[in-house]
Amino acid sequence: MLSTRTKKIFYRATLLSTITYFVNVSNAIFRYDLQCNTLKNFTTLIYIKLHMIDSVFKRNNVNITGNLNSPDTIIFAHGFGSDQTAWREIAIAFEKRYRLILFDHVGAGEAEESAFSSSKYSSIEAYAFDFIEICTTLDLQSTLFVGHSVGAMVGLLASISVPNLFSKLVLIGASPRYLNDKDYIGGFTQEALDGLYSAMRTDYLGWASGFSQAAMLNRDQPELATAFEKSLRALRPDIALTVARSIFQSDFRNILHQATTEILLIHSRNDIAVPENVANYLNKHIPGSRLANIRAEGHFPHMSAPGEVISLIQQFYKDA
């Protein structure tokens, strides 16, 4: 989280860059027109820009940390049931070299709960739209991206929609489809998913306890499952169910070939949500992607084995 002093520094820098941007626009459009109404319009534009920044920051609890003077930025997108704190160990490894941007998806963490709408967020595309808005509000270009699970797919969707946003993507535990389909094994039958939704409706806290242990594994580190269960319990049950449906019923196989950004796929062993063949499918259908199968187990290797994940990310970012 940003300190009050750091936030002031950032907002001051943002204001300066915003003013510079609009000065350039104003000079180009109104070069010979310095009438009062033009200056009034100019002030209005600045106000709109700052209001947009404030609105997006509050909605998604955007936090900027690390080396604020660095020309290189990494933005992190968390997965279902967690929030930006899931990146704590990973972020520490990059904070001296990079400017870091973290946020919470609407409905999770400290994002504005009032911004959640079950109709809007019944589709992952809505989260991708939010994410693109965060990036464009901050004028990000050629940024480095690290995403986990549904957050990874949000980043992939954003990169396809706005190709110049990112220079490289790291996708951890990503899946284009969770439901089995003819020759595709996503890991779940519709019957199994219906049972999951039913368990969430009838006994959400009991479901959270069981799911957290099955997804996290690493029973030699019980504190990890405990932390994930706590994060799941913090979610409003109806929001969790809506988001779970939007994730598990999604299918993005038909757009994978449109990806043009350099991509590293990280897959761990015994992932309850993403079987190994799904990682292989992504690697086969995303042009030029690399796949790293790591020794870590469970769906959250960035939390259970951060050192292994950090090494892969560092090497990927160093490679030309």
N, C-alpha and C positions, 0 to 999 in steps of 0.2 A: 504494500500500500504506500502511496506517496505521502510524504510528510507535508505539513502545511506550507513550509518554506519551498519545497520542491514544486508543489502545485502552483504557487505564486510565480516561480521562475518559469514553469512551463506555460502558464496562461499569458505571462508577459511576452514570452517568445512567440506564442501562437498569435497574440494580438499584433506583434510586430510583423510577422510573416503575412498575416491577413491584410494589414494596412499596406504593406509593400505590394501584395498581389493586386489589391484594388487600385492602388496608385498607378500601376502599370496598365491595368485595364482602362482606368479613367483617362490616362494620357493618350492611349491609343484611340479611344472612342470620342473623347471630348477635348482633344488637343487644343483647339482654339476656342473652346466654350467654357468660360469660368464664371458663368452666371450663377446667381444664388440658388436657383432650382437644381442645377447640376450638383452643387456641393451638398445640397439637401439629400439628393438621391444617393450620392456617394456615402454619406453618413448612414443612410438607411441600409445600404448594402452591407456595410461593416456590422451594423446591429444584427442583421439577419444571419450573417455568417457566425457571429459569436453566439447567438441564440441557438443555432443549429448545433454547434460544438457542445454547448452546455446540455442540450436536450439529449444528444447521443451519448455523452459521457454519463449522464444520470441513468438513462434507460439501461445501458449495458455495464454500468459500474466499471468504466474504462480506467485503467491505471497505467501510468508510464513510469518506468524506473530504469535502472541500469545506468549506462553512460549516456547522459542526455546530450552530450556534444558529439557523439559518434555519428558518422554519415551512414552507418549501416544499422538497420532495424530488423528485429525479429518480432513477429506477432504470433501469439499462442492462442489456440482454440481448444477448449476442454470438451470432454465427452459427456454422455448422459449420466446423470446422477452425481456429477462432481461439479466443481467450479474452478476458478482460476488458481486457487491455492494448490490444486493438484500438480502445478508446475513448479512448486517451490524449489525442489532439489535441482531441477533442470535449469531454472532461471539463474540460480546462484553461479552456475558454471559459465554463464555468458554475460553477466552483468557488468564486468569491467570492459569488455570489448564492444558490446552492442547496446543500442537503445532498445529496451524491451517494452512491448505493449501487451497487456493482459486485460481480459474482459470476461464478463459472465453472460451466457446466453439468457435471453428473457425467460423467466420462470425458474432460474437457478441462482444460487449464491446470493449476492446482494444487488442483483439487477432489479429494476423496478417491477414489482409484481403486478402493479396496475396496468402495465403495458401488455400483459399477456392476454391473448384472445384465443379461445379454443378453435374458432373457425380459421383465424389467420395462421396459427402455428400447428395446424393439422398437417402441414407439409413442411419438409426440410427446406424447401426453396425460400420460405419466409425467413429462416435463420441465415441463409446465404445472402438474402437481400439486406438484412441488418448488418451483416459482416461487411458487405461491400460499402454500406453507408458509413461504417466506422472508418474504413480505409480511405474512402474518398474525402470524408470530413477532415481527416488528418493529412490529406494530400500525399498519401503513400504511393510510391512507385518502386518497382524492382525490389520489393521487400522480401525478406526471408520468412517462411511460414513453417510452423510446427503445429500439427493438429492431431487429436486423438479421437478415434471412433467416429461418432457422428460429426464431431468438430473437424476431423480430417476430410470428410465428404463435403462439409460446408466450404472448406478452403478450396477443394477441388472444383466445386461448382462455381465459386467466385472466380477462380483462375481461368475457367473456360469462358465465363461471361465477360470478364475484363482482363485480357491476357497480360497487360503491362503492369498489373498490380504486384506480381511476384516474380522473383528471379529463380527461386528454388522452393520446392515443397517437400516437407517431411510428413508422411502420413503413417501414423501408428495405429495398428488395429483397425484399419478401414475396411468397409464392406460396401459394395454397390447394391447388394440385395441379400437379405437374411433368409428369405423364404425359398425353399427348394422349388425347382421348376424344370421338369423334363430332364435334360442332360446337365443341369446346373444344380449343384449341392450347396445351398447357402447356409445350411446348418439347422434349419427349423422347418417343421411342417406347419400348416395352418392350424391344425388341431393343437399343436404344442403352444403356438402363440395365443390362441384363444384361451387356453388354460392359464397362460401367464397373465393375460388381461383380467381374467376372472379372479385370480389370486390377488391381484393388485386392488381390485374393487372390493372384495369381501374381507380381506385382512392385509391391509397395506403394510403395517408395521411388521407382521410376521413374514410377508413376502420380502421386505427389505432386508431382514435378517438373513434369510436363506440365500437370496440372490447375491448379497454382498460377499458372502463367503465363497460361493461358487464362481463368481466372476473374478475375485481377487486371488484366490488360492494362496500360495505362500504361507502355509500354516505355521511355518517357523517364525513368521512375522505377523502374529495375530492382530497387532495394532493397526495394520493396513486395512484389514477387513472391518475392524471396528470403526476406523475413520470413514470408510466408504459407507458403512451402514448409517453413521451419524449424518453424513451428507444426504443420503437418500431420505432419511426421516425428516430432514429439514425442508424437503420439497412438499408442496401442497399435493395431496394424493391425486386430485383430479387433473392437475397440471402434469404430474408424472405420468399418468395414464395416457393423456393426450399426446405427450411427447414420445412415449414408448411406441404408441401406435404409428405415429408419423415416421419413426425410425424403422421399425420392424416390417412395415408394409411398403417401404420405399423400394424403388427399382431404378437405378441409374446406369445400368449396363449399356444402354444404347448411346450414351454420350461419352464414354471413356475414350474413344478414339479421337475426340475433339481436343483432348489435353495437349498443350504445346509446351508447357513449362517443365523444366527438369524435375524429376520426382524420385524420391527415395521412399520405398515402402519398408516398414519395419513390422515384422510378425513374430510373435512369441509362441512358445509351446503351450499346448493344452488351453487354448483360448476358447472359453465356452461360447462366445459370441461369433468368433470368426475362425472357422476351420482353415487348415493349411491350404486346401485346394482353392479357397476364396482368395487368399493372398497370391497364389499362383495365377489365378484368373485375372486379377488386377494387373499383375506383372506382364501377362501375355497381351492384354487388351489396351494398356496405356502405353502409347508409343515412347520408346526410349527409357522406360522406367527401370529402376534397379530394385531388387528385392533382397533384404537382409533378414534371414531367419536367425533369431538370437536364442540363447540358452534360457533366458528368463521365461517364466511361465505365468499364465493368467492373462487377463485382458488389460492389465495396467502396468506394463513394464517400465513406464516412465516414473512410476511410484515405487515399484518393488525392486527394480534393478536400474536405478538412474545412471550409474556409472557406465554401464554397457550402452545405454541409449545416448548418453552425452558423447561418448567416443565416436559413435556412428554419425551423429549430427556434425560434430567438429570436422571429421574427415570429409563428409559430403560437402560442407561449406567451403573447405579448403580446395577441393578439386575444381579445376577450371571447367 
